[in-house]
Amino acid sequence: MNTQSGNAHLHNMWGEIALITAVTINSFGVVLMLYSAAGISAISSVPYAFSLVLPRLTLGTWTYIFQGVLILTLMIMRRKFVPQYLCSFIVGFVFGKMLDIHEMWIGALPTALPWRILYFVISYILICIGIALSNRCGLPIIPTDLFPRELSEIISAKYSKVKISFDVICLATTAAMTGFILGHIYGLGIGTVLAAFTMGKGIAIVGNAMDKHVTIAPYITAHIKRHGAHKAQYAGH
């Protein structure tokens, strides 16, 4: 799907492919991190806590409810209705459904300690890659990825710092909910804490590496630009 760009060292990737890849590997990464027993990812820890406290709804359902709250929060902060945010919610809905799908088969994987360590490493890398792709695809992305990116723009703060702060707040919320209501802290492990304090930087490192090799733009945008250029050329004749 990649084609050589004008720059000899860069390749083009359609934003649509980047988004599909991001949603697929991020949903798998979240479930795999939870399965590793090292703790769930920070961005999914709050929906996970709700799925334990109010188990009538699945993790996927609580995920897109949580994402809806994030979208509403962004609109309130911007003090306007943003149609693109609704598209982001639709992507988030698909993400939530894929979480439930992955949870249906993940139990078939072995559970020995070495495997669990490997699962955590793989899930951490996958989530970093997925979020870096999301931030560059040029299309609506899942709200849990969109929120720190948009918030960093709204408050004019560095993305990595906003991302880490957001993750830490999610962890604190999860700890409080499960600790006070269930009497025990669930879903949070050493892996969760490690990811929360380092993933913002990890995403930045992966993103910078991507920028050296790939340029990502939506196919529809490139198509419109080419069509406009052809019309201008035709008009010139």
N, C-alpha and C positions, 0 to 999 in steps of 0.2 A: 504494500500500500504506500510505501515511502518512495518518493521520486527525487532525483537530484535537483537541487535548487541552484540559483544563480551563484551562490557561494559554494565553492568546491568542498567545503568542510561541513556543510549543513544539508540536511534532508528535510523534505516537507512531509508533514503528517496532517491528515484531516482532523479537525477538531472533533467531529462526530465520532471518529474511531477512538480518539483519546478519551472522550467522555464515556463511551461504552466500556472501554478497557478499565477506566478508573472505577466506575460503579461495580464492575464485576470483581476486580481484585480487592477493592476496599471492603465489600460485603463479605467476601471470603476471609480477608485478613482479620476483620472484627470477630467473626465466629471462631476462626482458628486461634486467635489470641486467647479468647475465653476458654477454649478447649484445652489450651496448653496448661491451664490451672495457674498461670502466672498473673491472671487478672484480665478483665476486659479492657479494651481501649477506652481512653478517657471520654471521647466523643460519644460513645455508646453506653457509658456507665450510668447516666441518668435514666435513659429508657429501660436499661436492664434493672435498675433499682425499682422502677415502677412495675415492671413485669413480675418482680418478686413480691412486692407489697400488694399489688392488685393483679393477681395472676389470671384473671378472666380474659385479659387481652395478651396477645403474644408480644415477644420482643420487637418484631417487625412493626406491629401496630403502634406500640408505644413510641417507636422510633420516629414514625412520621407524624405523630401527635406532637412530640418534642420539637421536631423540625418546623412544624407549623407555628409553634410559639416563637421560635427563633426568627422566622420570616416576619411575623407580626412585630417583633421587637425592632428589627431593622427598619421597617416602614415607619414606626413611631419615631425612631431616632432621626430618620431622614425627613420626617414630617410630610410625607407624600406617598401616594400609591405608586408602587413600582411593578409594572406588569411582568417584568423579567423574573421577579421574585416568585411569582405564581408558577412560572415554568420550572423554577428551581424546586418548588414543592412537589411537582409532578415527578421530577427525577428522583427526589427523595422518597416518594411513594414506591417507586420501582426498587430503590435500594432497600427499603424496609421489607418488601416482599421477598427479595433475594436473601435477606438475612434468614427468614423463616425457611426458605428452600435449603440453604446450606446447613441449617440446624437439623434438618430431617435426615441427612446422610453422614454428617461429620462423625457420628458415633462409631462408624465402621473403621476409623483410623486407630492404630495401636496407641496404647496409653502409657507405655514404659517411660521412665524419667528421661532417658536420652532423647526419645522422640518428642516429649513435651518441650524440652529445651530447644530442639530444632524448630518445632512449631512456632514458638515465640519469636525466634530470630527471623523466620520466614514471614510471619505476620507483620512484624515491625517494619521490615523492608518493603513489603507489599503496600502497607498503608502509606508509607512515605512516598513511594512511587505514585500511588493512586492520587494522593492529594496534590503532588507536584503536577501531575497531568491535568487534574481538574482546574488548577489555578491558571493553566496556560491554554485550555481548550477553546476559550472564547465563546463558550456556550453556558447556559444555566447549569449550575452544578448542585450537588446535594447541599441542603441548608447547613448541615454541620460543618462542611468545608467552606461554604459561602460566608457564614457568619464571621469568623475571625478575619477573613480577607476583607470583607466590606467594613467591618468595625475598624480595622487598622486604617482604612481610608477615611472613614468618618471622623475619627479622633486624631488623625495624622500621627500614628504611632507605627513603629517597626512591626512588620508582620510576625516575625518569630517571637517577639515579646508578647504580642496580643494572643497568639496561638497558645503559648505556654500558660499565660494567665487564664485563658478560657478553659484549658484542660484541667488546671488545678482547681478552679471553681467547680467544674463538673465532678471531680473526685470528692471534693469536700461535701457537695450536695448528696452524692451517693452514700458516703460514709455516714452522714447525719441521718438520712432516710432509713437505711437498713439497720443502723446501730440503735436508733431510738425506737423504731417501729417493730423490728424483728428481733431486737436484742443481740444482734451479732452483725458485724460488717461483712457483707457479701460482695463478691465480684472484684474486689480490689486486692491486688497482690504486689509483690515487688516489681513485677513486669509492668504493671499499670503505672506505678509511681515513676519508674525509670522512663517509660515512654512519655509520660506527661511532662517531665522536666527536660527531655532531650528531643522530642519529636519535632518541635518547631524548628530547631537547628538542623535536624536530619532532613526535613522537607526542603529547607533552604539549600543544603548541600546537594541533594538529588536534583533540585530544580536548576541550580547553577550548572551541574554536569549536563543536564538535558539541553540547556541553552547553547552549549558548545557544539552540539551535534545535530539538534533537531529544531526546526521552526514549526510551530503548530498554529493552524488557522482553520476555521470552519470551511468546509467545501462550498456551502451556499454563499459565503462571503466572497470567496475567490471567484465563484461562478458569476456573481453579480458584477464584480470588478472587471472580469474579462468581457462580459456582455456590454458593459458601459464603454470599455475601450474600443470594442468592435464598432459600436454605434458611432462613437466619436470619429473613428477612422473612416467609416462609411460616409458620415456627414461631411468630412473634409474633402471627399472626392466629389 
